[in-house]
Amino acid sequence: NIVAPPAPRNYVEHYATFSGKIKNPVLTVHTKIDPLVIVANESAYKETVNAAGRSDQLFQTFTNGVGHCNLTGPQILTAVGAIDSWVRTGVKPTAASFPAALGFDSTFVPPPFPQP
């Protein structure tokens, strides 16, 4: 058996939720091709959040990048600016907040999970 150390276990017990009942704005940014964490996970997360009635607290966007967390500097700055603005103003970002010129793909819909 593998036992998690107390500090990380305590953090997850207090701050992680797998129910989809998120309390604060959550922005996810995912590359369309990620061999480590498949993009279909985003579909599963969205379904969980929607089922909990919290879709108002989730915005997902995708990049044309290939690889895990392979985001460019401008993409990271755009995402940080979008979540900062959302938290400060209460106005959820839109697809227009993530321009195609920076490699965002506002038309992409991740495949269902589990992926066939």
DSSP file with accessible surface (Angstrom, degrees, kcal/mol):
  #  RESIDUE AA STRUCTURE BP1 BP2  ACC     N-H-->O    O-->H-N    N-H-->O    O-->H-N    TCO  KAPPA ALPHA  PHI   PSI    X-CA   Y-CA   Z-CA
    1    1 A N              0   0  211      0, 0.0     2,-0.5     0, 0.0     0, 0.0   0.000 360.0 360.0 360.0 144.8    0.0    0.0    0.0
    2    2 A I        -     0   0  173      2,-0.0     2,-0.5     0, 0.0     0, 0.0  -0.920 360.0-161.7-108.4 127.9    1.0    3.5   -0.7
    3    3 A V        -     0   0  111     -2,-0.5     0, 0.0     0, 0.0     0, 0.0  -0.935  15.4-130.2-113.9 129.2    0.1    6.1    1.9
    4    4 A A        -     0   0   46     -2,-0.5    -2,-0.0     1,-0.1     0, 0.0  -0.510  32.6-103.3 -73.4 142.9    0.1    9.8    1.1
    5    5 A P     >  -     0   0   82      0, 0.0     4,-1.9     0, 0.0     5,-0.2  -0.276  34.5-111.2 -60.5 152.9    2.0   12.1    3.5
    6    6 A P  H  > S+     0   0   95      0, 0.0     4,-2.8     0, 0.0     5,-0.2   0.865 109.9  56.9 -57.8 -41.5   -0.3   14.0    5.8
    7    7 A A  H  > S+     0   0   75      2,-0.2     4,-2.2     1,-0.2     5,-0.1   0.958 111.6  39.4 -62.4 -51.9    0.2   17.5    4.4
    8    8 A P  H  > S+     0   0   68      0, 0.0     4,-2.4     0, 0.0     5,-0.2   0.910 116.3  52.1 -64.6 -38.0   -0.8   16.7    0.8
    9    9 A R  H  X S+     0   0  108     -4,-1.9     4,-2.5     1,-0.2    -2,-0.2   0.929 109.6  49.7 -62.9 -41.9   -3.7   14.5    2.0
   10   10 A N  H  X S+     0   0   84     -4,-2.8     4,-1.7    -5,-0.2    -1,-0.2   0.915 109.2  52.4 -62.4 -41.9   -4.9   17.4    4.2
   11   11 A Y  H  X S+     0   0  144     -4,-2.2     4,-2.6    -5,-0.2     5,-0.4   0.948 111.3  45.4 -59.9 -49.8   -4.8   19.8    1.3
   12   12 A V  H  X S+     0   0   71     -4,-2.4     4,-1.9     1,-0.2    -2,-0.2   0.914 110.3  54.2 -62.4 -41.7   -6.8   17.6   -0.9
   13   13 A E  H  < S+     0   0  132     -4,-2.5    -1,-0.2    -5,-0.2    -2,-0.2   0.846 118.9  34.5 -61.6 -31.9   -9.4   16.9    1.8
   14   14 A H  H  < S+     0   0  122     -4,-1.7    -2,-0.2    -3,-0.3    -1,-0.2   0.747 131.3  23.8 -95.3 -26.7   -9.9   20.6    2.3
   15   15 A Y  H  < S+     0   0  166     -4,-2.6     2,-0.3    -5,-0.2    -3,-0.2   0.588  98.3  84.5-121.7 -14.4   -9.6   22.1   -1.1
   16   16 A A     <  -     0   0   42     -4,-1.9     2,-0.4    -5,-0.4     0, 0.0  -0.730  49.2-174.6 -94.4 141.5  -10.3   19.5   -3.8
   17   17 A T        +     0   0   62     -2,-0.3     3,-0.1     1,-0.1     5,-0.1  -0.997  18.3 179.0-134.8 130.9  -13.8   18.7   -4.9
   18   18 A F  S    S+     0   0  179     -2,-0.4    -1,-0.1     1,-0.1     4,-0.0   0.232  72.7  81.5-109.2  10.8  -14.8   16.0   -7.3
   19   19 A S  S    S-     0   0   56      2,-0.1    -1,-0.1    33,-0.0     3,-0.1   0.596  99.7-120.6 -90.0 -14.1  -18.5   16.8   -7.1
   20   20 A G  S    S+     0   0    2      1,-0.1     2,-2.1    -3,-0.1    34,-0.1   0.420  73.4 131.0  85.5  -0.6  -18.4   19.7   -9.6
   21   21 A K        +     0   0  135     32,-0.1    -1,-0.1    30,-0.0     2,-0.1  -0.364  35.4 176.3 -85.4  62.2  -19.7   22.0   -6.9
   22   22 A I        -     0   0   10     -2,-2.1    35,-0.1     1,-0.1     4,-0.1  -0.397  20.2-162.4 -70.8 143.6  -17.0   24.6   -7.5
   23   23 A K        +     0   0  175      2,-0.1    -1,-0.1    -2,-0.1    -2,-0.0   0.624  68.0  38.3-101.9 -19.8  -17.4   27.8   -5.5
   24   24 A N  S    S-     0   0  117     33,-0.1    33,-0.1     1,-0.1    -1,-0.0  -0.881 100.5 -71.3-130.7 162.5  -15.2   30.2   -7.4
   25   25 A P        -     0   0   33      0, 0.0     2,-0.4     0, 0.0    33,-0.2  -0.253  46.5-164.6 -55.7 136.9  -14.5   30.9  -11.0
   26   26 A V  E     -a   58   0A  39     31,-2.8    33,-2.3    -4,-0.1     2,-0.5  -0.997   6.4-170.3-127.9 126.1  -12.4   28.2  -12.7
   27   27 A L  E     -a   59   0A  32     -2,-0.4     2,-0.4    31,-0.2    33,-0.2  -0.975   5.8-166.1-114.4 124.4  -10.6   28.8  -16.0
   28   28 A T  E     -a   60   0A  23     31,-2.3    33,-2.3    -2,-0.5     2,-0.4  -0.925   4.8-170.8-111.3 140.5   -9.1   25.8  -17.8
   29   29 A V  E     +a   61   0A  37     -2,-0.4     2,-0.4    31,-0.2    33,-0.2  -0.997  14.6 172.3-127.4 123.5   -6.6   26.1  -20.6
   30   30 A H  E     -a   62   0A  15     31,-1.8    33,-2.0    -2,-0.4     2,-0.2  -0.992  32.5-121.6-136.4 139.8   -5.7   22.9  -22.4
   31   31 A T  E     -a   63   0A   2     -2,-0.4    33,-0.2    36,-0.2     3,-0.1  -0.503  26.3-126.6 -72.3 150.3   -3.7   22.0  -25.6
   32   32 A K  E    S+     0   0A  57     31,-2.0     2,-0.5    33,-0.4     7,-0.3   0.803 101.9  43.7 -70.8 -26.5   -5.8   20.1  -28.1
   33   33 A I  E     +a   66   0A 103     32,-1.4    34,-3.4    30,-0.2    -1,-0.2  -0.942  69.2 154.6-123.7 107.3   -3.1   17.4  -28.3
   34   34 A D        -     0   0   11     -2,-0.5     5,-0.2    32,-0.2    32,-0.0  -0.930  22.5-171.3-135.1 107.2   -1.8   16.3  -24.9
   35   35 A P  S    S+     0   0  112      0, 0.0     3,-0.2     0, 0.0    -1,-0.1   0.690  86.7  48.1 -74.9 -14.3   -0.4   12.8  -24.6
   36   36 A L  S    S+     0   0  125      1,-0.3     2,-0.6     0, 0.0    -2,-0.0   0.920 125.8  18.9 -90.7 -52.3   -0.1   13.1  -20.8
   37   37 A V  S    S-     0   0   51      3,-0.0    -1,-0.3     4,-0.0     0, 0.0  -0.923  91.7-132.9-120.8 101.6   -3.5   14.4  -19.7
   38   38 A I    >   -     0   0   58     -2,-0.6     3,-1.9    -3,-0.2     4,-0.3  -0.196  11.1-125.2 -62.2 145.4   -5.9   13.8  -22.6
   39   39 A V  T >> S+     0   0   10      1,-0.3     3,-1.8    -7,-0.3     4,-0.6   0.748 104.3  76.0 -64.4 -20.8   -8.1   16.6  -23.7
   40   40 A A  H >> S+     0   0    0      1,-0.3     4,-1.6     2,-0.2     3,-0.7   0.756  79.1  73.7 -62.9 -21.4  -11.2   14.4  -23.2
   41   41 A N  H <> S+     0   0   59     -3,-1.9     4,-2.4     1,-0.2    -1,-0.3   0.836  87.9  61.6 -59.0 -31.2  -10.7   15.0  -19.4
   42   42 A E  H <> S+     0   0   20     -3,-1.8     4,-2.4    -4,-0.3    -1,-0.2   0.863 101.2  51.9 -63.9 -36.1  -12.0   18.5  -20.1
   43   43 A S  H <X S+     0   0   14     -3,-0.7     4,-2.5    -4,-0.6    -1,-0.2   0.924 109.8  48.7 -64.4 -44.0  -15.3   17.0  -21.3
   44   44 A A  H  X S+     0   0   25     -4,-1.6     4,-2.1     2,-0.2    -2,-0.2   0.914 112.3  48.5 -63.2 -41.9  -15.6   14.9  -18.1
   45   45 A Y  H  X S+     0   0   71     -4,-2.4     4,-2.7     2,-0.2     5,-0.2   0.940 111.5  49.3 -64.6 -44.9  -14.9   17.9  -15.9
   46   46 A K  H  X S+     0   0  105     -4,-2.4     4,-3.0     1,-0.2     5,-0.2   0.920 110.4  50.7 -61.6 -42.5  -17.4   20.1  -17.7
   47   47 A E  H  X S+     0   0  113     -4,-2.5     4,-2.5     2,-0.2    -1,-0.2   0.909 111.2  48.9 -61.4 -41.0  -20.1   17.4  -17.4
   48   48 A T  H  X S+     0   0   54     -4,-2.1     4,-1.3     2,-0.2    -2,-0.2   0.930 113.8  45.1 -64.8 -45.2  -19.4   17.1  -13.7
   49   49 A V  H  <>S+     0   0    0     -4,-2.7     5,-2.3     2,-0.2     6,-0.3   0.926 113.9  49.5 -66.1 -42.8  -19.6   20.9  -13.1
   50   50 A N  H ><5S+     0   0   70     -4,-3.0     3,-1.8     1,-0.2     5,-0.2   0.915 107.8  53.9 -62.6 -42.1  -22.8   21.2  -15.3
   51   51 A A  H 3<5S+     0   0   93     -4,-2.5    -1,-0.2     1,-0.3    -2,-0.2   0.814 106.6  53.0 -62.9 -28.6  -24.5   18.3  -13.4
   52   52 A A  T 3<5S-     0   0   31     -4,-1.3    -1,-0.3    -3,-0.3    -2,-0.2   0.434 117.1-116.5 -84.9  -0.3  -23.8   20.2  -10.2
   53   53 A G  T < 5S+     0   0   53     -3,-1.8     3,-0.2    -4,-0.2    -3,-0.2   0.780  84.2 115.4  73.6  26.9  -25.4   23.3  -11.6
   54   54 A R    > < +     0   0   76     -5,-2.3     3,-2.6     1,-0.1    -4,-0.2   0.093  21.1 123.3-117.4  24.3  -22.2   25.3  -11.5
   55   55 A S  G >   +     0   0   60      1,-0.3     3,-1.4    -6,-0.3    -1,-0.1   0.767  67.7  69.8 -60.1 -21.5  -21.6   26.0  -15.2
   56   56 A D  G 3  S+     0   0   80      1,-0.3    -1,-0.3    -3,-0.2    -2,-0.1   0.676  98.0  51.7 -67.5 -14.9  -21.6   29.7  -14.4
   57   57 A Q  G <  S+     0   0   31     -3,-2.6   -31,-2.8   -32,-0.1     2,-0.4   0.336  99.9  75.6-102.9   4.5  -18.3   29.2  -12.6
   58   58 A L  E <   +a   26   0A  11     -3,-1.4     2,-0.4   -33,-0.2   -31,-0.2  -0.970  45.2 171.8-126.0 133.3  -16.4   27.4  -15.4
   59   59 A F  E     -a   27   0A  35    -33,-2.3   -31,-2.3    -2,-0.4     2,-0.4  -0.994  12.8-167.4-133.1 130.3  -14.9   28.6  -18.6
   60   60 A Q  E     +a   28   0A  28     -2,-0.4     2,-0.3   -33,-0.2   -31,-0.2  -0.943   7.6 176.4-118.7 139.9  -12.8   26.3  -20.8
   61   61 A T  E     -a   29   0A   7    -33,-2.3   -31,-1.8    -2,-0.4     2,-0.3  -0.954  12.0-151.0-138.6 158.5  -10.5   27.3  -23.7
   62   62 A F  E     -a   30   0A  11     43,-0.3    43,-2.8    -2,-0.3     2,-0.3  -0.935   1.9-150.5-133.6 150.4   -8.2   25.3  -25.9
   63   63 A T  E     -aB  31 104A   0    -33,-2.0   -31,-2.0    -2,-0.3    41,-0.2  -0.801  28.0-120.4-116.1 163.0   -5.0   26.0  -27.8
   64   64 A N  E    S+     0   0A  85     39,-2.5    40,-0.1    -2,-0.3   -33,-0.1   0.361  73.8 127.2 -79.5   7.0   -3.5   24.6  -31.0
   65   65 A G  E     -     0   0A  17     38,-0.3   -32,-1.4   -35,-0.1     2,-0.5  -0.135  53.8-140.2 -66.0 159.1   -0.5   23.5  -29.0
   66   66 A V  E     +a   33   0A  86      4,-0.1   -32,-0.2   -34,-0.1     2,-0.1  -0.990  62.1  32.5-122.1 125.6    0.9   20.0  -28.8
   67   67 A G  S >  S-     0   0   18    -34,-3.4     3,-1.0    -2,-0.5     2,-0.5  -0.361  97.0 -50.4 115.9 164.4    2.1   18.6  -25.6
   68   68 A H  T 3  S-     0   0   85      1,-0.3     3,-0.1    -2,-0.1    -2,-0.1  -0.603 119.4 -14.4 -78.3 122.3    1.3   18.8  -21.9
   69   69 A C  T 3  S+     0   0   93     -2,-0.5     2,-2.0     1,-0.2    -1,-0.3   0.778  84.9 157.5  57.4  30.7    1.1   22.4  -20.7
   70   70 A N    <   +     0   0   91     -3,-1.0     2,-0.3    -5,-0.0    -1,-0.2  -0.489  17.4 149.5 -87.0  69.8    2.8   23.6  -23.9
   71   71 A L        -     0   0   47     -2,-2.0     2,-0.1    -3,-0.1   -40,-0.0  -0.776  43.2-124.0-103.1 148.6    1.4   27.1  -23.7
   72   72 A T     >  -     0   0   66     -2,-0.3     4,-2.4    30,-0.2     5,-0.2  -0.441  28.3-107.0 -84.2 164.7    3.2   30.2  -25.0
   73   73 A G  H  > S+     0   0   45      1,-0.2     4,-2.7     2,-0.2     5,-0.2   0.936 121.0  49.9 -56.4 -48.4    4.0   33.2  -22.9
   74   74 A P  H  > S+     0   0   69      0, 0.0     4,-2.2     0, 0.0    -1,-0.2   0.868 109.4  52.4 -62.4 -33.0    1.2   35.3  -24.5
   75   75 A Q  H  > S+     0   0    8      2,-0.2     4,-2.4     1,-0.2    -2,-0.2   0.922 110.3  47.8 -67.1 -41.9   -1.3   32.5  -23.9
   76   76 A I  H  X S+     0   0   83     -4,-2.4     4,-2.8     2,-0.2     5,-0.2   0.937 112.3  48.9 -64.3 -45.2   -0.4   32.3  -20.3
   77   77 A L  H  X S+     0   0  129     -4,-2.7     4,-2.5     1,-0.2    -1,-0.2   0.894 111.1  50.6 -62.1 -38.4   -0.7   36.1  -19.9
   78   78 A T  H  X S+     0   0   31     -4,-2.2     4,-2.4    -5,-0.2    -1,-0.2   0.930 112.1  46.9 -63.8 -44.8   -4.0   36.1  -21.7
   79   79 A A  H  X S+     0   0   12     -4,-2.4     4,-2.5     2,-0.2     5,-0.3   0.926 113.0  48.2 -65.0 -44.2   -5.4   33.4  -19.4
   80   80 A V  H  X S+     0   0   86     -4,-2.8     4,-2.5     1,-0.2     5,-0.2   0.925 112.6  49.4 -63.3 -42.0   -4.1   35.1  -16.2
   81   81 A G  H  X S+     0   0   37     -4,-2.5     4,-2.5    -5,-0.2    -1,-0.2   0.903 111.1  50.2 -62.5 -39.4   -5.6   38.4  -17.4
   82   82 A A  H  X S+     0   0   12     -4,-2.4     4,-2.3     2,-0.2    -2,-0.2   0.931 113.6  42.8 -67.4 -45.3   -9.0   36.7  -18.1
   83   83 A I  H  X S+     0   0   47     -4,-2.5     4,-2.6     2,-0.2     5,-0.2   0.905 114.0  52.7 -70.6 -36.7   -9.3   34.9  -14.7
   84   84 A D  H  X S+     0   0   77     -4,-2.5     4,-2.5    -5,-0.3     5,-0.2   0.947 111.7  45.5 -61.6 -46.0   -8.1   38.1  -12.9
   85   85 A S  H  X S+     0   0   48     -4,-2.5     4,-3.1    -5,-0.2     6,-0.5   0.913 112.1  51.9 -63.7 -41.9  -10.7   40.2  -14.7
   86   86 A W  H  X S+     0   0   10     -4,-2.3     4,-2.4     1,-0.2    -1,-0.2   0.933 112.6  44.8 -60.7 -45.6  -13.4   37.6  -14.0
   87   87 A V  H  < S+     0   0   92     -4,-2.6    -1,-0.2     1,-0.2    -2,-0.2   0.913 118.6  43.0 -67.2 -41.5  -12.6   37.4  -10.3
   88   88 A R  H  < S+     0   0  166     -4,-2.5    -2,-0.2    -5,-0.2    -1,-0.2   0.889 129.2  24.3 -73.1 -38.3  -12.4   41.2   -9.9
   89   89 A T  H  < S-     0   0   76     -4,-3.1    -3,-0.2    -5,-0.2    -2,-0.2   0.646  92.1-128.2-103.5 -20.3  -15.5   42.2  -12.1
   90   90 A G     <  +     0   0   58     -4,-2.4     2,-0.7    -5,-0.5    -4,-0.2   0.491  66.7 130.8  81.7   3.6  -17.7   39.1  -11.9
   91   91 A V        -     0   0  100     -6,-0.5    -1,-0.2    -5,-0.1    -2,-0.2  -0.826  56.3-133.3 -97.1 116.8  -17.9   39.1  -15.7
   92   92 A K        -     0   0   76     -2,-0.7    -9,-0.1     1,-0.1   -35,-0.0  -0.360  26.3-108.9 -66.4 140.8  -17.2   35.7  -17.2
   93   93 A P        -     0   0   13      0, 0.0     2,-0.3     0, 0.0    -1,-0.1  -0.204  30.9-148.9 -63.7 164.8  -14.7   35.6  -20.2
   94   94 A T    >   -     0   0   80    -35,-0.1     3,-2.0     1,-0.0     4,-0.3  -0.770  35.0 -93.6-124.9 173.7  -16.0   34.9  -23.7
   95   95 A A  G >  S+     0   0   48      1,-0.3     3,-2.1    -2,-0.3    11,-0.1   0.847 123.5  65.5 -57.3 -32.6  -14.3   33.2  -26.7
   96   96 A A  G 3  S+     0   0   89      1,-0.3    -1,-0.3     3,-0.1     4,-0.0   0.725  88.0  68.6 -64.0 -19.1  -13.3   36.7  -27.8
   97   97 A S  G <  S+     0   0   47     -3,-2.0    -1,-0.3     1,-0.2    -2,-0.2   0.641  98.7  53.8 -70.9 -14.6  -11.1   36.9  -24.7
   98   98 A F  S <  S-     0   0    5     -3,-2.1    -1,-0.2    -4,-0.3     8,-0.2  -0.799  87.1-151.1-125.8  85.9   -8.9   34.3  -26.3
   99   99 A P    > > -     0   0   55      0, 0.0     3,-1.5     0, 0.0     5,-1.4  -0.267  17.3-136.1 -68.8 142.2   -7.8   35.4  -29.8
  100  100 A A  G > 5S+     0   0   80      1,-0.3     3,-2.3     3,-0.2    -4,-0.0   0.814 102.8  70.6 -60.6 -31.5   -7.0   32.9  -32.6
  101  101 A A  G 3 5S+     0   0  104      1,-0.3    -1,-0.3     2,-0.1    -3,-0.0   0.754  98.5  49.9 -60.4 -21.7   -4.0   35.1  -33.4
  102  102 A L  G < 5S-     0   0   58     -3,-1.5    -1,-0.3     2,-0.1   -30,-0.2   0.360 130.2 -94.7 -96.3   2.9   -2.4   33.8  -30.1
  103  103 A G  T < 5S+     0   0   18     -3,-2.3   -39,-2.5     1,-0.3   -38,-0.3   0.575  78.2 140.2  97.5  10.8   -3.2   30.2  -31.0
  104  104 A F  B   < -B   63   0A   3     -5,-1.4     2,-0.5   -41,-0.2    -1,-0.3  -0.618  39.9-152.0 -83.8 147.8   -6.5   29.7  -29.1
  105  105 A D    >   +     0   0   30    -43,-2.8     3,-1.0    -2,-0.2   -43,-0.3  -0.870  14.6 179.6-122.8  96.6   -9.2   27.7  -30.9
  106  106 A S  T 3  S+     0   0   79     -2,-0.5    -1,-0.1     1,-0.2   -11,-0.1   0.610  80.3  56.8 -74.8  -9.1  -12.7   28.9  -29.8
  107  107 A T  T 3  S+     0   0  115    -45,-0.1    -1,-0.2   -12,-0.1     2,-0.2   0.565  79.5 113.2 -96.7  -8.1  -14.4   26.4  -32.0
  108  108 A F    <   -     0   0   51     -3,-1.0   -46,-0.1   -46,-0.1    -3,-0.0  -0.414  43.7-171.1 -71.8 134.2  -12.8   23.3  -30.6
  109  109 A V        -     0   0  118     -2,-0.2    -2,-0.0   -47,-0.0    -3,-0.0  -0.989  23.8-127.9-122.0 119.3  -15.0   20.8  -28.6
  110  110 A P        -     0   0   16      0, 0.0     3,-0.1     0, 0.0   -70,-0.1  -0.300  30.6-101.7 -66.0 151.7  -13.1   18.1  -26.8
  111  111 A P        -     0   0   37      0, 0.0   -68,-0.4     0, 0.0     4,-0.1  -0.245  47.3 -87.8 -67.4 160.7  -14.2   14.5  -27.4
  112  112 A P        -     0   0   80      0, 0.0   -72,-0.1     0, 0.0   -71,-0.1  -0.243  55.0 -86.0 -66.5 159.9  -16.3   12.7  -24.8
  113  113 A F  S    S+     0   0   91    -73,-0.1     2,-0.1     2,-0.1   -72,-0.0  -0.939 111.6  42.5-112.5 135.3  -14.7   10.9  -22.0
  114  114 A P  S    S-     0   0  104      0, 0.0    -1,-0.1     0, 0.0   -73,-0.0   0.553  95.5-134.9 -74.8 149.2  -13.8    8.1  -22.0
  115  115 A Q              0   0   95     -2,-0.1    -2,-0.1     1,-0.1   -77,-0.0  -0.495 360.0 360.0 -73.2 135.9  -12.3    8.5  -25.4
  116  116 A P              0   0  156      0, 0.0    -1,-0.1     0, 0.0     0, 0.0  -0.171 360.0 360.0 -64.4 360.0  -13.0    5.7  -27.8
